[in-house]
Amino acid sequence: MCLLLSPAYAQPTVLGTDAFNYNTYSTYNLSTYGKLRSYRGLAANSALSGLAKWEFATGTAAATNYSTNWRPYFSSTAIPAFDSIIDPLLTAGSARWNTSFGGQSGFLPAIIAGRYYTFNIGDNGGANNYMAVWETNFNPATISSITQSPITICSSGSDVSVTINANQSLNAAEKGYLRYSSSATFTSSSLVQISFTGTSGTATIPNPGSGTIYYYVFTSKLALSQLAPSGVVNETYCDLSTLSMNNNSGANYSFTVVVGTVPSALSFTPTNACNGIATTFTASATNADLYDWNFGAGFIGLASGNTSIQTLSTGTISVTLRTKNNTSGCEKTLTQSVTVNPVPSTQTINPNTN
């Protein structure tokens, strides 16, 4: 019996273009992020529409192999526009698969000096690929670190809060997203927009109760409704619209839900306080060894005591109590609104006055 093996096709690994220095063609190694291949550069000078070239190939930047490439079939063909997902089945100016040195260099819309261009392509080997080129008048932020709390995720325990730190504040045109799935291959997934304040952002993954959750973070110019129309995540759009990504060097971030003793019956008092007067908050919980408080400026830190004394400003604030069982490592949180009232003004009563 003969065993027939399917051929292994190379994936795109190199970008060739003169977009970053018009009339000086160079090759660049693509960065790999799961199913995405990407490279970003700064345009040193401008070029009119239809002049700057592009193409994707195999090999390395130092030894590019054009025998297999992704570029238009015919000459003088340009991508339709920047900032769009380009379908190779519908658009001649797209990343179409060629062998035997086939195809012709594609062309780009007008290049503007001082702007950044992010080239994205899918990871298909032996087939056409979706592609996109994103133009920005800013250098997109880099996602520098990702942490989760709690570390131990327990069935019936707290939801998972993910903290994302960037190297700079996101531009108004940038949006951060956390994509998560119960499948390591993200066959189905959910998408959460990250709430950023300055360089730090947070997103919440609901506790699934069991199993393993995989997640990663990326930035994009597209809105949530474009990436997940009617709540259904479009994987191609998520990948191809990426400006920056942190997927833990390709491994993705993950947590596995465990079974353990979870603090329960959480409560705390008071829910009313006075502005400028130190207020003692007292917590109660079953199976809790450590307590932590967040009065709007971040958690104070787990401690054995179940009280905290705070002086608060007038208004309604959100207070979160975080509890932890030392043996299991399981945590549970409770968030309540606390109304902080102004201190009544003092009045002087003269007993000799009618």
N, C-alpha and C positions, 0 to 999 in steps of 0.2 A: 504494500500500500504506500502510495506517495503522499507526503504531507506538504500541502501548498501553504506557503507563508505569504501574508499580505505585505506589500512593500511598506517600509517605514519612510514617510515623507518628512523632509525638513520643514521646520517652522521659521517664520520670519525672525531674524536676529539683528538685522542691520538696516538703518535708514540712510539713504543717500539723498542729499539735497544741497542746494546753494541758497536756501532761504535765510540762513543765518549770516551769510556773507556773499551777497549776490555776485554772480559770475565766478565764484570760487567754490567749486563742487567739492564736498567732503562727505565722508561716511562716519556714522556714529553707531556704537553698540546700543541696542535697545535694552531697557530695563524690563525685567519680567515680573509681573504681578498676577499670579494665577493664570487666567485666560487672557490677560492683557499684556501687550508689548508697547512700551512708551519711551519717548525721548522729548525733552524740552530744551529750547535754546533761545537766545536773545538775538534779534535781528540787528546787525551792525549798520546796515544801510537799507535803503528802500529799493523796491523794484515794482515796475508797472505790472498790471494783471497779465497773466499769460507768459511771464518771462522766467520766474523762478521755478526750478524743477524739483521733483520728488520721485522716490521709488523705494520699495522694500526688497531686501534680498537675504541671502543666507551667508554663513561664514562669520567673519569678524570685521570690525572696522579696518583692521590692518590687512586683512586678506579676504575681501568681499567676493562672494561667489554669485554671479549674476545668472548662472545657468538655470537656477530656479529663482523666480522673483514674483513680486506682486506689484503690478502697475497696469496702466491701460493697455489694451490690445493695439491701439492705433496711435499714431503721432499727433501732436498738437491737441491733446485732450487734457482738459483741466478739471479739477474737482469743482462741483457746483458752487460751493461756498465754504467759508470757515464756520465754525460753531454749528455743525450739523453732522448727524450720523449718516454715513454714506453707504448705501446698500449696493453691493457689487452686481446684483441681478437687475437693478433698475437704472444704474448710472454708469455710463461709459468711462467717466473720469473717476475710477475707483481702483481698489486693490484686487485686481483680477490675477489669478494664478497663471503663470507662464513657465514653461520648461524650455530647454534647449536655447536659452538666451532670448526667448520670444518677448513680445511686447515692446513698448516704448515708454520713455520717461514721461511721467505726468507733469502737469503744470499747476500753478497755484494762483489764486486771486492776488491782488496787489499786496505787497509786503511793505510794512511801515517800520522804519528804523526806530529802535527803542522799545518795540513791543516783543512780547514773548509768544512763541508758537509751540504748542504741545501736540506732537504727532502720536496718535494712538492707532493700533491695529490689533485684530484678534489673533488667536494662536493656531488657526487652521493650517495644517500641513497637507499639501496635495489638494487644496480647494481654494476658492475665492474667500476673501476676508472682508468683513466690515472694517471701516476705518473712519477717522475723524481728525481734523486739525483745529485746535482751539486757539483763538487769538485773544490775548489779554494785554492790557496796558499796565499790568503789575506782574511781579514774580509771585506765582501762587505759593501759599503757605505750605510748609512741610509739617506733617503730623509727627511730632518728635517722640511722644510717649503715650501709652494707653495703660490704665490700671482699672481694676474692678473692685467693688466692695459690695457684699462681703467676699472674702477669699473662699470660704467654704460655703457652698450653696446647698441648702437643705430643703428637702421636700416640706412644703407648707411654711418655709421660711421666707425671708425678705426677697423682694425683687432685686435684680442686680443693677447697681448703679455703676456706669462706666464713665471714668474721667479721661478726657482727651486733652492733651497739651500740644500746642502748635508753636513753631519757632517765631511766629508773629501773629498779630491780629488778622483775622480773615478780612479780605476786601469785601465791600458791599456786594460785589458780583459773585463772591464765593459762598457756597453753602456746604456744610459738613453733614455727612450721613454715616450712620452705623447700620450695616446690613448683617442680619443674623439668620441662622437656619439650624434645624435639627439634623440636617444632612451635611456630611463633610464635603460633598460636591455641590451643595447649594441648589439641589434640584428644585426646591421651592424655598422661599425665603420671605423675610419681612424687612421693612426699611423704616428707620427712625431718624428724623432730622435732629441734629445735635444743637443744643442751645449753648451758644458761646458768649462769654463775657471776657473781653480782652483776648488773651491767648489760651484761656482754659474753657473747656466745654464739658457738658454732661449729657448722657443719654441713658434711658432705662430699658432694660430687657426684662419683660415679665417672667417671673419664676415659672418654669414649665411643669414643675412637680416631679419630673423624672427625666432620665435620658441625658444626652450631651448636647450642648449648644455651641455652635461655631460662629465667630463673628470677626469682622474687620471694619476699618474706617476709611472713607475716601471723601474728597472734596470735588465739587462739580459746579458748573454755571447753571445747570438745569434745576428746575423746581421739583419738589416732591411729587406733584401731580404729573409731571412729565416722566419721572423715573418709575413711578408706581401708579399708573392710571387706574382709577376705581379700586385702589388698594392692592393691585396685582403687580408685583415687582417685575420690571422688564430687565432681565439680566444683561442683555446686549447694551441697552442704554446706560445702565450703571457702569459697566466696564468701559465702554467707548467714550463716555462723557467725563471720565476721571481726569482731574488735574493733578492731584496727589493722592497717594494711597499708603496706608500702613496695614499690611496683612501679616505682620510678624515674620517677615522674610519668607513669605510663601506658605508658612505653616498654619496661618490663621490663629486667632485667639480662641480659647475654648474653656468651658467648665462643664463638669459632670455633677449632676444632682445626687446627693447622698441622703441616706436616712439617718436621722439622729434626733436627740432631744432638742426641741425648739422652744424658746421662751414663749409664754402665752399669757392671756388675760392682762395685756398691757394697759396702763392708764397713768395719768399724771394730773396733778392739780397745782396751782389754780388755772382757770381759763380767763381770769380777769386780773389785771395788775394796774398799778398807778405809775405814771410817768415820773422818772427821777427818783423813785423810791426802790430800794433793794427788795426784790421779791424772791422768796424761797420756793423753788419748784421741787416737788416730791413725786417720785415715780413708784409704781407698784407693778410687779410682774411675777409670774410663776416660772420657776426653773431658770431664772436670770441671775448671773453672778456679776456681770459688769454692765455699767450704764454709761451712756454718752448722750450729749445734748447738742442740738443745732438750733440756734436762735436767729438764723438768717445769715451768719457769717462763717459757716462751716462748722463741722463737729469739733467739740472741745478736746475729746480724747476719752477712751474707755477708762473707767475707774470703778472701784468697788462700791463707792457710795452712791446712793440713789437720789441725792439732792444736788441742786445747783442754785446759786444765788446770783441773780442778774438784775441789772438796772437797764430799763428799756425805754425807748422813745414812744411817743404817743402814736396810736394807730392800731390796726389789726395786723398781727404778724403770724407767720406760720412757724410753729415750734415742732421739731422732730425729736422723739425719744428713740434711741437705739439701744437694744439690749443684746447680751451675748451669754450663751451657756459655755462655760470653760471646758467642760468635758467633751462635748460634741463639736464645739466651734460654731454651732448654729446661731444665727442672729435673727432678730425680728424688730421691726420698727413701727412706730405709731406717730402720725402727724396730726396735730390739732391746731385750730386757730385760737390765738390768745388776743383778747382786746385790752389794749393799754390805754387807760383813761387819764386825762389831765388831773392833776391834784386840785381839789376845790380851793378857790381863793379864800384867804382868812378874812374874817370880819371881827371888828371890835365892838363890843356891846357896852354902852355906858349905862349902868343901872340907875343913874340919876336923871336920865333923859326920858321924857314921856314918849 
